[in-house]
Amino acid sequence: MTNFDQALLVAQRVDPNFNEAIRDQVLRIALYDEYHAYQVYRKVIDTFGMQLPFSNIIESEQRHIDALIPLLQKYGVALPVDDWYEKIELPETLVECCEVGVAAEIENIKMYDDLLSYAEDADVIDVLYRLQAASYNNHLPAFRACVAQSYQQTKSSESTDGSEHPHEAFGAKHHDIYKFAENLAKGNFDSSGFSKLITGDQKELILGGLLGAGLTMALSSDIFKDILNDEDKEK
């Protein structure tokens, strides 16, 4: 069974010209994305075991789903089909999964910005704001902390194992991502370097890694410390 509005759900953006009420689109897109997050984190746990922060965040994702379903039922909106689990392909390491988590939460926050611009019902607006706040204040910092901790552990081992670059432990494909991120954290944005990172057959993986590992480093720098609040981390 497939969703009649699959392309719309995947795009995560309301289409005023689509043959479906705006409110229905908003609610179905939100729930489908929360299904996605839940199933990604479920697969991480199935693969790597009950590891933080996934073991905590998956419970939060279930609460997000539980908050949205009554709204769809109240307004007579059909629930989207949750077809995500079998589609999900995870990277090879847990820290790369945390990088994916950073990218996913950033996209989730952007998605809710779009959905909120169309929402009109007070109860829908309230729930969407609360779900976005959870991603911004809890999930994103938790995944950033996961990546930063792994990076720092690798950096600490540099003095004992003679590694030239702390990012080598994350795999060779992360070399350019971390080099770019180090420059970005210093305020140096290389547009040509960015273009090279997001081209080729591995575009989605590399972009996810850049958003996850690169932005984690950049957002942890002094330049961006006022943008995201690091104090409210999910334990």
The 8 nearest C-alpha neighbors of each residue, nearest first, counted from 0:
[[1, 2, 80, 82, 3, 81, 79, 5],
 [0, 2, 3, 80, 5, 82, 79, 4],
 [3, 1, 5, 4, 80, 79, 0, 8],
 [2, 4, 5, 1, 6, 79, 7, 0],
 [3, 5, 2, 7, 6, 8, 1, 9],
 [6, 4, 2, 8, 7, 3, 9, 1],
 [7, 5, 9, 8, 4, 10, 3, 11],
 [6, 8, 10, 4, 5, 9, 11, 12],
 [9, 7, 28, 5, 11, 10, 6, 4],
 [8, 10, 6, 11, 7, 5, 28, 32],
 [9, 11, 7, 12, 8, 6, 13, 5],
 [12, 10, 8, 9, 28, 110, 7, 13],
 [11, 13, 10, 14, 7, 113, 110, 114],
 [12, 14, 24, 15, 25, 114, 11, 21],
 [13, 15, 17, 16, 12, 7, 21, 24],
 [16, 14, 17, 13, 21, 20, 18, 19],
 [17, 15, 14, 18, 19, 13, 21, 20],
 [16, 18, 14, 19, 15, 20, 13, 21],
 [17, 19, 16, 20, 15, 14, 21, 4],
 [20, 18, 17, 21, 23, 24, 16, 15],
 [19, 21, 23, 22, 24, 18, 17, 15],
 [22, 20, 24, 23, 25, 19, 15, 13],
 [21, 23, 25, 24, 20, 26, 118, 117],
 [24, 22, 20, 26, 21, 25, 76, 27],
 [25, 23, 21, 27, 22, 26, 28, 13],
 [26, 24, 22, 28, 23, 114, 27, 29],
 [25, 27, 29, 23, 28, 24, 30, 22],
 [26, 28, 30, 24, 29, 25, 31, 23],
 [29, 27, 8, 31, 25, 26, 30, 11],
 [30, 28, 26, 32, 27, 31, 25, 33],
 [29, 31, 33, 27, 32, 28, 34, 26],
 [30, 32, 34, 28, 33, 29, 27, 35],
 [33, 31, 35, 34, 29, 30, 28, 36],
 [32, 34, 30, 36, 35, 31, 37, 64],
 [35, 33, 31, 37, 32, 36, 38, 30],
 [34, 36, 32, 33, 38, 37, 83, 39],
 [37, 35, 33, 39, 38, 34, 40, 32],
 [36, 38, 34, 40, 35, 60, 39, 57],
 [37, 39, 41, 35, 84, 40, 36, 42],
 [40, 38, 36, 42, 41, 37, 35, 43],
 [39, 41, 43, 37, 42, 38, 53, 57],
 [42, 40, 38, 44, 43, 39, 37, 45],
 [41, 43, 45, 39, 44, 40, 38, 46],
 [44, 42, 40, 46, 41, 45, 47, 39],
 [43, 45, 48, 41, 47, 49, 46, 42],
 [46, 44, 42, 43, 48, 47, 41, 49],
 [47, 45, 43, 44, 48, 42, 41, 89],
 [48, 46, 44, 43, 45, 49, 50, 93],
 [47, 49, 44, 50, 45, 46, 43, 54],
 [50, 48, 44, 54, 51, 47, 53, 45],
 [49, 51, 54, 48, 53, 52, 44, 47],
 [52, 50, 53, 54, 55, 49, 234, 145],
 [51, 53, 55, 54, 56, 50, 141, 142],
 [54, 52, 51, 56, 55, 57, 50, 40],
 [53, 55, 51, 49, 52, 50, 57, 56],
 [56, 54, 53, 58, 57, 52, 51, 59],
 [55, 57, 59, 53, 58, 54, 52, 60],
 [56, 58, 60, 59, 55, 37, 54, 53],
 [59, 57, 61, 56, 60, 55, 62, 54],
 [58, 60, 56, 62, 57, 61, 63, 55],
 [61, 59, 63, 57, 62, 58, 37, 56],
 [60, 62, 64, 58, 63, 59, 65, 57],
 [61, 63, 65, 59, 60, 64, 66, 58],
 [64, 62, 60, 66, 61, 65, 59, 67],
 [63, 65, 61, 67, 62, 66, 68, 33],
 [64, 66, 62, 63, 67, 68, 61, 69],
 [67, 65, 63, 64, 68, 62, 69, 126],
 [66, 68, 64, 70, 65, 69, 30, 63],
 [67, 69, 71, 70, 65, 66, 64, 72],
 [70, 68, 72, 71, 67, 73, 66, 65],
 [71, 69, 73, 72, 67, 68, 74, 123],
 [70, 72, 76, 68, 74, 69, 73, 75],
 [71, 73, 69, 75, 70, 74, 76, 68],
 [72, 74, 70, 71, 75, 69, 76, 68],
 [75, 73, 71, 72, 76, 70, 23, 69],
 [76, 74, 72, 73, 71, 77, 70, 23],
 [75, 77, 71, 74, 23, 72, 78, 73],
 [76, 78, 79, 75, 71, 72, 27, 23],
 [77, 79, 76, 80, 27, 71, 68, 30],
 [80, 78, 27, 2, 31, 81, 77, 30],
 [79, 81, 82, 2, 78, 1, 0, 31],
 [80, 82, 83, 34, 79, 31, 35, 84],
 [81, 83, 80, 84, 85, 86, 1, 35],
 [84, 82, 86, 81, 85, 35, 38, 87],
 [83, 85, 38, 86, 87, 82, 39, 42],
 [86, 84, 87, 83, 82, 88, 38, 42],
 [87, 85, 83, 84, 88, 82, 39, 38],
 [86, 88, 84, 85, 89, 83, 39, 42],
 [89, 87, 86, 90, 85, 39, 42, 84],
 [88, 90, 87, 91, 96, 43, 42, 39],
 [91, 89, 92, 95, 96, 88, 93, 204],
 [90, 92, 89, 95, 93, 96, 94, 88],
 [93, 91, 95, 94, 90, 96, 169, 89],
 [92, 94, 96, 95, 97, 91, 47, 43],
 [93, 95, 97, 96, 92, 146, 98, 149],
 [94, 96, 98, 97, 92, 93, 90, 99],
 [97, 95, 99, 93, 94, 98, 100, 90],
 [96, 98, 100, 94, 95, 142, 99, 146],
 [211, 99, 97, 95, 101, 100, 96, 212],
 [98, 100, 96, 102, 97, 101, 207, 211],
 [99, 101, 97, 103, 98, 102, 142, 104],
 [102, 100, 211, 98, 104, 99, 103, 142],
 [101, 103, 99, 211, 210, 105, 100, 104],
 [104, 102, 100, 106, 105, 101, 99, 107],
 [103, 105, 107, 101, 106, 102, 139, 134],
 [106, 104, 102, 108, 107, 103, 101, 109],
 [105, 107, 109, 103, 104, 108, 110, 102],
 [108, 106, 104, 110, 105, 109, 103, 111],
 [107, 109, 105, 111, 110, 106, 131, 104],
 [110, 108, 106, 112, 107, 111, 105, 113],
 [111, 109, 107, 113, 112, 108, 106, 11],
 [110, 112, 114, 113, 108, 109, 115, 131],
 [113, 111, 109, 115, 110, 114, 116, 108],
 [112, 114, 110, 111, 116, 115, 109, 12],
 [115, 113, 111, 116, 117, 112, 25, 118],
 [116, 114, 118, 117, 112, 113, 111, 124],
 [115, 117, 113, 114, 118, 112, 111, 119],
 [116, 118, 115, 114, 119, 113, 21, 25],
 [119, 117, 115, 116, 124, 120, 114, 22],
 [120, 118, 121, 117, 124, 123, 22, 115],
 [121, 119, 123, 122, 118, 124, 22, 125],
 [122, 120, 124, 123, 125, 119, 118, 126],
 [121, 123, 125, 124, 120, 126, 70, 127],
 [124, 122, 126, 120, 125, 121, 127, 118],
 [125, 123, 121, 127, 122, 126, 118, 128],
 [124, 126, 122, 128, 123, 127, 121, 129],
 [127, 125, 129, 123, 128, 124, 130, 122],
 [128, 126, 130, 124, 129, 125, 131, 123],
 [127, 129, 131, 125, 126, 130, 132, 124],
 [128, 130, 132, 126, 127, 131, 133, 125],
 [131, 129, 133, 127, 132, 128, 126, 63],
 [130, 132, 128, 134, 133, 129, 108, 127],
 [131, 133, 135, 129, 130, 134, 136, 128],
 [134, 132, 130, 137, 136, 131, 135, 129],
 [133, 135, 138, 131, 132, 137, 139, 136],
 [136, 134, 132, 133, 139, 137, 131, 138],
 [135, 137, 133, 132, 134, 231, 138, 140],
 [138, 136, 233, 232, 133, 134, 140, 139],
 [137, 139, 134, 141, 140, 142, 135, 133],
 [138, 140, 142, 141, 135, 101, 104, 134],
 [141, 139, 143, 232, 142, 138, 137, 144],
 [142, 140, 144, 138, 232, 233, 139, 143],
 [141, 143, 145, 97, 144, 139, 140, 101],
 [144, 142, 140, 146, 215, 145, 141, 147],
 [143, 145, 147, 141, 142, 146, 148, 140],
 [146, 144, 142, 148, 143, 147, 97, 141],
 [147, 145, 143, 149, 148, 144, 94, 97],
 [146, 148, 150, 144, 149, 145, 143, 151],
 [149, 147, 151, 145, 150, 146, 144, 152],
 [150, 148, 152, 146, 151, 147, 153, 145],
 [149, 151, 147, 153, 148, 152, 154, 146],
 [150, 152, 154, 148, 153, 149, 147, 155],
 [153, 151, 149, 155, 154, 150, 148, 156],
 [152, 154, 150, 156, 151, 165, 155, 149],
 [153, 155, 165, 151, 157, 152, 156, 150],
 [156, 154, 152, 157, 153, 151, 158, 159],
 [155, 157, 153, 159, 158, 154, 160, 152],
 [158, 156, 162, 154, 155, 160, 161, 159],
 [157, 159, 156, 161, 160, 155, 162, 154],
 [160, 158, 156, 157, 161, 155, 162, 154],
 [159, 161, 157, 162, 158, 156, 163, 155],
 [162, 160, 157, 159, 158, 163, 156, 164],
 [163, 161, 157, 164, 160, 165, 158, 167],
 [162, 164, 161, 165, 157, 167, 166, 160],
 [163, 165, 166, 162, 167, 157, 154, 174],
 [166, 164, 154, 153, 167, 157, 168, 162],
 [165, 167, 168, 164, 169, 174, 177, 173],
 [168, 166, 169, 170, 165, 164, 171, 174],
 [167, 169, 166, 170, 165, 153, 171, 164],
 [168, 170, 167, 166, 173, 171, 95, 94],
 [171, 169, 167, 168, 172, 173, 166, 174],
 [170, 172, 173, 174, 167, 169, 168, 166],
 [171, 173, 170, 174, 175, 176, 169, 205],
 [174, 172, 176, 171, 175, 170, 177, 169],
 [175, 173, 171, 177, 176, 172, 178, 166],
 [174, 176, 178, 177, 173, 179, 172, 196],
 [177, 175, 173, 179, 178, 174, 209, 180],
 [176, 178, 180, 179, 174, 175, 213, 181],
 [179, 177, 175, 181, 180, 176, 174, 182],
 [178, 180, 176, 182, 177, 181, 175, 183],
 [181, 179, 213, 177, 183, 182, 178, 184],
 [180, 182, 184, 178, 183, 179, 177, 185],
 [183, 181, 187, 185, 179, 180, 184, 186],
 [182, 184, 180, 187, 186, 185, 188, 181],
 [183, 185, 217, 181, 182, 186, 220, 180],
 [186, 184, 182, 183, 187, 181, 222, 220],
 [185, 187, 183, 184, 188, 182, 222, 217],
 [188, 186, 183, 182, 185, 189, 184, 181],
 [189, 187, 183, 190, 186, 182, 179, 193],
 [188, 190, 192, 191, 193, 187, 179, 183],
 [191, 189, 193, 192, 188, 194, 195, 187],
 [192, 190, 194, 193, 189, 195, 196, 188],
 [193, 191, 189, 195, 190, 194, 196, 179],
 [192, 194, 190, 196, 191, 195, 189, 197],
 [195, 193, 191, 196, 192, 197, 190, 198],
 [194, 196, 192, 193, 198, 197, 191, 199],
 [195, 197, 193, 194, 198, 192, 205, 206],
 [198, 196, 202, 194, 195, 206, 205, 193],
 [199, 197, 202, 195, 196, 194, 200, 201],
 [198, 200, 202, 201, 197, 195, 196, 203],
 [199, 201, 202, 198, 203, 204, 197, 205],
 [200, 202, 204, 199, 203, 205, 198, 197],
 [201, 203, 197, 205, 198, 199, 200, 204],
 [204, 202, 206, 205, 201, 207, 197, 200],
 [203, 205, 207, 201, 206, 202, 208, 90],
 [206, 204, 208, 202, 207, 203, 201, 209],
 [205, 207, 209, 203, 208, 204, 197, 202],
 [208, 206, 204, 210, 205, 209, 102, 99],
 [207, 209, 211, 205, 206, 210, 212, 98],
 [210, 208, 213, 206, 211, 207, 212, 176],
 [211, 209, 214, 102, 207, 208, 213, 212],
 [98, 210, 212, 101, 208, 102, 209, 213],
 [211, 213, 215, 209, 98, 208, 214, 210],
 [214, 212, 180, 209, 216, 215, 210, 211],
 [213, 215, 217, 210, 216, 218, 212, 211],
 [214, 216, 212, 218, 143, 213, 217, 211],
 [215, 217, 219, 214, 213, 218, 180, 212],
 [218, 216, 184, 214, 220, 219, 215, 183],
 [217, 219, 223, 215, 220, 214, 216, 224],
 [220, 218, 216, 217, 215, 224, 223, 221],
 [219, 221, 217, 222, 218, 184, 223, 224],
 [220, 222, 224, 223, 219, 218, 225, 184],
 [223, 221, 220, 224, 184, 186, 218, 185],
 [224, 222, 218, 226, 225, 221, 220, 219],
 [223, 225, 221, 226, 222, 220, 219, 227],
 [226, 224, 223, 227, 228, 222, 221, 218],
 [227, 225, 223, 224, 228, 218, 222, 229],
 [228, 226, 225, 224, 229, 223, 218, 135],
 [227, 229, 230, 226, 231, 225, 136, 224],
 [230, 228, 231, 140, 227, 232, 136, 224],
 [229, 231, 228, 232, 140, 136, 227, 137],
 [230, 232, 229, 136, 137, 233, 228, 140],
 [233, 231, 137, 141, 140, 230, 234, 229],
 [232, 234, 137, 141, 138, 231, 140, 52],
 [233, 232, 52, 141, 55, 51, 137, 231]]
